[in-house]
Amino acid sequence: EVQLQASGGGLVQTGGSLRLSCAVTGLPFDQYAIGWFRQAPGNGRVGVAAISNRDGTIWYADSTKGRFTISSDVAKETVSLQMNILKPGDTAVYYCAAAPYYSAHDFIVAVSMSPLDARGLFWGQGTLVTVSS
């Protein structure tokens, strides 16, 4: 059974930090790209950051560059998202996703275009991040 277990959300003040983790089981982890998406109330799900375990590439949304860092631990089959200098606009439910794309860019494009049925796509449950002003 494939499982993506997201954790680490919570309430933080503006300027604070949080670290999200996505533990993956049931997939050949080193053959997948893993990414984080977020969905704020009333908005669609948008990509935040992604990493490919196949070619090592990383992708960040413009809004998170310089503040967020994504990393992958192949031994633990876990992808983490370190979020620093958090802003109220970062408030959302954060979801991790996995799909067998070669590069982080290809993964983000494919999942953003087809969030329900991109090839080999799996979603984890969401974790809520709330940034207070």
C-alpha positions as CSV (number, residue, x, y, z in Angstrom):
1,E,0.0,0.0,0.0
2,V,1.3,3.4,-1.0
3,Q,1.3,6.0,1.8
4,L,2.6,9.6,2.0
5,Q,2.5,10.7,5.6
6,A,2.8,14.5,6.0
7,S,3.6,16.0,9.3
8,G,5.0,19.2,10.9
9,G,2.3,21.7,10.4
10,G,1.3,24.1,13.1
11,L,0.8,27.7,14.2
12,V,3.7,30.1,14.0
13,Q,4.2,33.9,14.1
14,T,5.3,35.9,11.2
15,G,9.0,35.5,10.6
16,G,9.0,32.1,12.3
17,S,10.0,28.7,10.9
18,L,8.5,25.3,10.5
19,R,9.7,22.0,9.1
20,L,7.4,19.7,7.2
21,S,8.1,16.1,6.6
22,C,6.7,13.6,4.1
23,A,7.4,9.9,4.9
24,V,6.9,7.7,1.8
25,T,6.2,4.0,1.9
26,G,5.2,1.5,-0.8
27,L,7.0,3.2,-3.7
28,P,10.5,2.9,-5.2
29,F,11.5,6.1,-3.6
30,D,14.6,6.7,-5.7
31,Q,12.6,6.6,-8.9
32,Y,10.1,9.3,-7.9
33,A,9.9,13.1,-7.7
34,I,8.4,14.4,-4.5
35,G,6.8,17.8,-4.1
36,W,4.9,20.0,-1.8
37,F,1.7,21.9,-2.8
38,R,-0.4,24.2,-0.8
39,Q,-4.1,25.2,-0.8
40,A,-5.3,28.3,0.9
41,P,-9.1,28.7,1.6
42,G,-10.9,29.6,-1.6
43,N,-7.9,28.9,-3.8
44,G,-6.6,26.0,-5.9
45,R,-3.7,23.8,-5.0
46,V,-0.4,25.3,-6.1
47,G,3.2,24.0,-6.2
48,V,5.6,25.1,-3.5
49,A,8.7,23.1,-4.0
50,A,9.8,19.8,-5.6
51,I,12.8,17.5,-5.7
52,S,13.6,14.6,-8.0
53,N,15.3,11.5,-6.6
54,R,16.2,10.5,-10.1
55,D,18.2,13.5,-11.4
56,G,18.6,15.5,-8.2
57,T,17.0,18.6,-9.6
58,I,15.0,21.0,-7.4
59,W,12.2,23.4,-8.2
60,Y,10.8,26.3,-6.1
61,A,7.9,28.6,-6.7
62,D,9.0,32.2,-7.0
63,S,7.1,33.0,-3.8
64,T,9.2,30.6,-1.7
65,K,12.7,31.0,-3.2
66,G,15.2,32.0,-0.6
67,R,12.9,31.1,2.3
68,F,12.0,27.4,1.8
69,T,14.4,24.5,1.3
70,I,13.4,21.1,0.2
71,S,15.6,18.0,0.8
72,S,15.4,14.3,0.4
73,D,16.7,11.5,2.6
74,V,16.8,8.4,0.4
75,A,17.7,6.2,3.4
76,K,14.7,7.3,5.4
77,E,12.5,7.7,2.3
78,T,11.5,11.1,3.6
79,V,11.3,14.5,2.0
80,S,11.4,17.6,4.2
81,L,10.5,21.2,3.6
82,Q,12.2,23.7,5.8
83,M,10.2,26.9,5.8
84,N,11.8,30.1,7.2
85,I,10.7,33.7,7.3
86,L,7.1,32.6,7.2
87,K,4.5,35.2,6.2
88,P,0.7,35.2,6.7
89,G,0.4,34.5,2.9
90,D,2.0,31.1,3.5
91,T,-1.0,30.0,5.5
92,A,-2.5,27.0,3.8
93,V,-3.0,23.3,4.0
94,Y,0.3,21.7,2.7
95,Y,0.2,18.4,0.8
96,C,3.0,16.2,-0.4
97,A,2.8,14.3,-3.6
98,A,4.9,11.7,-5.5
99,A,5.0,10.8,-9.1
100,P,7.6,9.0,-11.3
101,Y,8.9,11.9,-13.3
102,Y,12.6,12.3,-14.2
103,S,13.0,16.0,-13.2
104,A,11.5,18.2,-10.6
105,H,10.3,20.6,-13.3
106,D,8.6,17.9,-15.3
107,F,6.9,16.7,-12.0
108,I,5.6,20.2,-11.2
109,V,4.3,20.8,-14.7
110,A,2.5,17.4,-14.9
111,V,0.9,17.6,-11.5
112,S,-0.1,21.2,-11.8
113,M,-1.8,20.4,-15.1
114,S,-3.4,17.2,-13.9
115,P,-3.7,17.2,-10.1
116,L,-6.2,14.4,-10.1
117,D,-4.7,12.0,-12.7
118,A,-1.1,12.8,-13.6
119,R,0.8,9.6,-14.4
120,G,1.6,7.5,-11.3
121,L,0.6,10.3,-8.9
122,F,0.0,9.8,-5.2
123,W,-1.1,12.4,-2.7
124,G,-0.6,12.5,1.0
125,Q,-3.0,13.9,3.5
126,G,-2.6,17.6,4.2
127,T,-1.0,19.4,7.2
128,L,-2.2,22.8,8.2
129,V,0.3,25.7,8.4
130,T,-1.0,28.9,10.0
131,V,1.1,32.0,10.2
132,S,-0.2,34.7,12.4
133,S,0.5,38.4,11.9
